[in-house]
């Protein structure tokens, strides 16, 4: 095999692998920046993260529970809660439309939606 042919095959292989990596990364990115906060099936807030001001939102439950949602620098995360396991807080920043932030005890969900509010 000539060196020229080997170099072409290596370049084609690198292009192929790069294409796969790009497709995987793009598939895991949210479709938009619209985020919805739902509690017990009702939409409480809808934000465009690219335009939302830095803020914190406290969501109270009838049984004295609460969650604190923070919007900071175009990201959204659950910064505080008084649920027993704190999985919602440990989830961190909402990054993927496939993995919402969920607090089961307080029935709160934060997830990306398209521009019309449909997941």
Backbone as CSV, one residue per row, in Angstrom:
resi,resn,N_x,N_y,N_z,CA_x,CA_y,CA_z,C_x,C_y,C_z
1,UNK,0.851,-1.169,0.000,0.000,0.000,0.000,0.897,1.233,0.000
2,UNK,0.598,2.174,-0.849,1.431,3.371,-0.943,1.145,4.307,0.225
3,UNK,2.094,5.169,0.494,1.952,6.126,1.592,0.816,7.116,1.311
4,UNK,0.647,7.455,0.041,-0.418,8.383,-0.329,-1.797,7.785,-0.034
5,UNK,-1.983,6.534,-0.412,-3.252,5.857,-0.169,-3.515,5.715,1.324
6,UNK,-2.489,5.391,2.072,-2.613,5.260,3.529,-3.010,6.601,4.153
7,UNK,-2.409,7.685,3.696,-2.728,9.014,4.218,-4.184,9.377,3.908
8,UNK,-4.660,9.048,2.712,-6.048,9.330,2.332,-7.003,8.520,3.202
9,UNK,-6.694,7.238,3.411,-7.549,6.393,4.249,-7.603,6.897,5.687
10,UNK,-6.479,7.342,6.207,-6.447,7.878,7.574,-7.285,9.146,7.660
11,UNK,-7.154,10.028,6.672,-7.960,11.260,6.655,-9.446,10.945,6.575
12,UNK,-9.835,10.016,5.726,-11.242,9.630,5.621,-11.755,9.041,6.933
13,UNK,-10.928,8.235,7.575,-11.306,7.658,8.867,-11.507,8.728,9.930
14,UNK,-10.610,9.720,9.951,-10.744,10.808,10.923,-11.997,11.645,10.660
15,UNK,-12.285,11.885,9.392,-13.497,12.630,9.048,-14.740,11.851,9.479
16,UNK,-14.746,10.553,9.247,-15.874,9.706,9.639,-16.070,9.727,11.148
17,UNK,-15.011,9.544,11.895,-15.097,9.530,13.363,-15.541,10.901,13.880
18,UNK,-15.014,11.967,13.301,-15.415,13.315,13.706,-16.900,13.543,13.451
19,UNK,-17.383,13.051,12.331,-18.806,13.202,12.008,-19.679,12.500,13.035
20,UNK,-19.297,11.322,13.436,-20.062,10.577,14.446,-20.064,11.326,15.771
21,UNK,-18.926,11.851,16.173,-18.842,12.597,17.433,-19.745,13.823,17.382
22,UNK,-19.741,14.540,16.274,-20.586,15.727,16.136,-22.066,15.362,16.204
23,UNK,-22.452,14.280,15.548,-23.853,13.844,15.573,-24.273,13.481,16.991
24,UNK,-23.450,12.779,17.725,-23.778,12.388,19.099,-23.901,13.614,19.990
25,UNK,-22.994,14.562,19.852,-23.047,15.782,20.672,-24.301,16.578,20.351
26,UNK,-24.620,16.745,19.080,-25.804,17.504,18.677,-27.091,16.814,19.128
27,UNK,-27.106,15.493,19.150,-28.305,14.768,19.557,-28.607,14.979,21.035
28,UNK,-27.597,15.238,21.843,-27.794,15.415,23.274,-28.021,16.857,23.684
29,UNK,-27.944,17.796,22.751,-28.193,19.190,23.066,-29.687,19.475,22.967
30,UNK,-30.173,20.391,23.786,-31.587,20.726,23.715,-31.924,21.386,22.385
31,UNK,-33.174,21.196,21.959,-33.611,21.759,20.686,-33.684,23.282,20.758
32,UNK,-33.957,23.816,21.914,-34.063,25.263,22.073,-33.693,25.655,23.474
33,UNK,-33.989,26.883,23.801,-33.673,27.382,25.136,-34.930,27.594,25.971
34,UNK,-36.078,27.130,25.470,-37.324,27.283,26.220,-37.390,26.208,27.306
35,UNK,-37.675,26.655,28.510,-37.736,25.758,29.663,-39.083,25.944,30.348
36,UNK,-39.618,24.835,30.830,-40.902,24.856,31.515,-40.718,24.297,32.922
37,UNK,-41.351,24.937,33.895,-41.381,24.429,35.269,-42.812,24.013,35.555
38,UNK,-42.974,22.744,35.918,-44.292,22.171,36.163,-44.361,21.685,37.600
39,UNK,-45.507,21.893,38.242,-45.738,21.318,39.570,-47.092,20.629,39.553
40,UNK,-47.092,19.369,39.889,-48.311,18.561,39.967,-49.142,18.657,38.682
41,UNK,-48.448,18.642,37.540,-49.113,18.639,36.243,-49.482,20.003,35.688
42,UNK,-49.334,21.057,36.482,-49.679,22.409,36.025,-48.412,23.192,35.707
43,UNK,-48.402,23.875,34.568,-47.257,24.695,34.193,-47.256,25.966,35.031
44,UNK,-46.171,26.166,35.780,-46.046,27.367,36.609,-45.336,28.487,35.860
45,UNK,-44.254,28.129,35.157,-43.429,29.124,34.471,-42.916,28.537,33.160
46,UNK,-42.735,29.422,32.186,-42.044,29.084,30.947,-41.056,30.203,30.673
47,UNK,-39.796,29.835,30.438,-38.738,30.815,30.234,-37.984,30.537,28.946
48,UNK,-37.488,31.589,28.331,-36.475,31.478,27.295,-35.160,31.770,28.005
49,UNK,-34.361,30.739,28.238,-33.136,30.907,29.016,-32.166,31.896,28.383
50,UNK,-32.232,32.041,27.067,-31.310,32.973,26.423,-31.684,34.430,26.731
51,UNK,-32.917,34.656,27.221,-33.377,36.018,27.522,-33.702,36.233,28.999
52,UNK,-33.779,35.164,29.771,-34.201,35.271,31.175,-33.137,35.947,32.025
53,UNK,-33.605,36.785,32.954,-32.710,37.447,33.902,-32.298,36.451,34.988
54,UNK,-31.138,36.679,35.581,-30.722,35.866,36.719,-31.738,36.068,37.838
55,UNK,-32.241,34.955,38.376,-33.255,35.039,39.425,-33.388,33.708,40.149
56,UNK,-34.037,33.774,41.299,-34.396,32.555,42.019,-35.909,32.544,42.183
57,UNK,-36.466,31.350,42.104,-37.914,31.168,42.218,-38.163,30.116,43.288
58,UNK,-38.965,30.459,44.254,-39.332,29.490,45.296,-40.686,28.891,44.929
59,UNK,-40.741,27.574,44.947,-41.983,26.855,44.663,-42.382,26.119,45.935
60,UNK,-43.504,26.517,46.508,-43.980,25.913,47.755,-45.019,24.841,47.455
61,UNK,-45.081,23.840,48.330,-46.085,22.789,48.216,-47.063,22.914,49.383
62,UNK,-48.254,22.351,49.253,-49.256,22.451,50.331,-48.793,21.828,51.651
63,UNK,-47.867,20.881,51.598,-47.418,20.197,52.819,-46.124,20.788,53.383
64,UNK,-45.911,22.090,53.201,-44.743,22.816,53.708,-43.431,22.453,53.015
65,UNK,-43.503,21.787,51.893,-42.297,21.507,51.130,-41.968,22.690,50.234
66,UNK,-40.732,22.730,49.771,-40.358,23.798,48.853,-39.171,23.374,47.980
67,UNK,-39.077,24.035,46.846,-37.940,23.918,45.947,-37.537,25.336,45.559
68,UNK,-36.250,25.558,45.409,-35.752,26.839,44.930,-35.066,26.590,43.595
69,UNK,-35.594,27.227,42.554,-35.050,27.111,41.205,-34.227,28.362,40.929
70,UNK,-33.029,28.182,40.395,-32.159,29.307,40.083,-31.906,29.368,38.590
71,UNK,-32.088,30.558,38.035,-31.697,30.836,36.653,-30.484,31.748,36.747
72,UNK,-29.388,31.287,36.171,-28.134,32.030,36.280,-27.335,31.889,34.999
73,UNK,-27.029,32.996,34.369,-26.179,33.035,33.168,-26.645,32.064,32.085
74,UNK,-27.949,32.035,31.836,-28.485,31.194,30.768,-28.626,29.729,31.116
75,UNK,-28.500,29.382,32.399,-28.696,27.999,32.843,-29.795,27.981,33.900
76,UNK,-30.337,26.799,34.135,-31.363,26.640,35.163,-31.057,25.382,35.966
77,UNK,-31.234,25.469,37.280,-30.982,24.321,38.151,-31.765,24.477,39.441
78,UNK,-31.939,23.366,40.148,-32.601,23.361,41.438,-31.507,23.595,42.480
79,UNK,-31.523,24.754,43.104,-30.450,25.103,44.035,-30.731,24.668,45.467
80,UNK,-31.995,24.461,45.790,-32.333,24.103,47.165,-33.681,23.401,47.197
81,UNK,-33.861,22.517,48.152,-35.140,21.835,48.365,-35.133,21.231,49.757
82,UNK,-36.313,20.945,50.277,-36.364,20.278,51.580,-36.939,18.867,51.466
83,UNK,-36.797,18.267,50.285,-37.206,16.872,50.111,-36.152,15.969,50.758
84,UNK,-36.505,14.737,51.081,-35.586,13.885,51.830,-34.328,13.452,51.075
85,UNK,-34.402,13.248,49.764,-33.249,12.694,49.061,-32.410,13.715,48.292
86,UNK,-32.953,14.884,47.978,-32.272,15.969,47.270,-31.726,15.564,45.896
87,UNK,-32.336,14.556,45.288,-31.899,14.156,43.938,-32.044,15.326,42.973
88,UNK,-33.097,16.107,43.123,-33.317,17.254,42.233,-32.179,18.265,42.329
89,UNK,-31.670,18.484,43.512,-30.564,19.428,43.711,-29.270,18.846,43.140
90,UNK,-29.057,17.559,43.354,-27.829,16.908,42.890,-27.816,16.676,41.374
91,UNK,-28.959,16.825,40.707,-28.998,16.667,39.254,-28.156,17.737,38.568
92,UNK,-28.085,18.905,39.152,-27.278,19.983,38.586,-28.023,20.749,37.513
93,UNK,-27.271,21.343,36.602,-27.817,22.198,35.554,-28.562,21.360,34.524
94,UNK,-29.708,21.866,34.067,-30.465,21.214,33.004,-29.678,21.346,31.710
95,UNK,-29.287,20.210,31.122,-28.445,20.219,29.931,-29.082,19.530,28.734
96,UNK,-29.917,18.557,28.973,-30.425,17.726,27.894,-31.937,17.668,27.921
97,UNK,-32.542,17.647,26.741,-33.993,17.491,26.694,-34.413,16.084,27.089
98,UNK,-33.455,15.165,27.165,-33.753,13.778,27.533,-33.689,13.536,29.037
99,UNK,-33.087,14.459,29.790,-32.918,14.261,31.233,-33.439,15.495,31.968
100,UNK,-34.705,15.488,32.386,-35.247,16.643,33.115,-34.754,16.654,34.561
101,UNK,-34.985,17.760,35.225,-34.758,17.832,36.672,-36.104,17.522,37.310
102,UNK,-36.128,16.536,38.208,-37.388,16.079,38.792,-37.268,15.994,40.305
103,UNK,-38.261,16.532,40.999,-38.402,16.343,42.440,-39.710,15.585,42.646
104,UNK,-39.608,14.276,42.817,-40.810,13.455,42.961,-41.620,13.792,44.210
105,UNK,-40.985,13.989,45.388,-41.801,14.282,46.579,-42.647,15.547,46.434
106,UNK,-42.126,16.553,45.710,-42.857,17.814,45.564,-43.531,17.954,44.200
107,UNK,-43.405,16.917,43.369,-44.050,16.866,42.049,-43.652,18.044,41.161
108,UNK,-42.355,18.383,41.163,-41.836,19.488,40.363,-40.954,18.920,39.257
109,UNK,-41.147,19.423,38.040,-40.346,19.004,36.882,-39.861,20.254,36.163
110,UNK,-38.587,20.259,35.801,-38.019,21.315,34.959,-37.509,20.619,33.713
111,UNK,-37.955,21.069,32.536,-37.504,20.420,31.305,-37.550,21.395,30.142
112,UNK,-36.775,21.066,29.096,-36.780,21.867,27.875,-38.053,21.571,27.086
113,UNK,-38.566,22.594,26.427,-39.727,22.443,25.531,-39.419,23.201,24.247
114,UNK,-40.183,22.901,23.219,-40.011,23.678,21.989,-40.723,25.022,22.169
115,UNK,-40.672,25.859,21.185,-41.221,27.210,21.277,-42.699,27.275,21.562
116,UNK,-43.444,26.217,21.290,-44.879,26.215,21.541,-45.242,25.542,22.851
117,UNK,-44.244,25.166,23.657,-44.520,24.564,24.954,-44.808,23.075,24.902
118,UNK,-44.419,22.423,23.804,-44.629,20.979,23.678,-43.282,20.300,23.766
119,UNK,-43.161,19.329,24.650,-41.883,18.643,24.826,-41.543,17.792,23.633
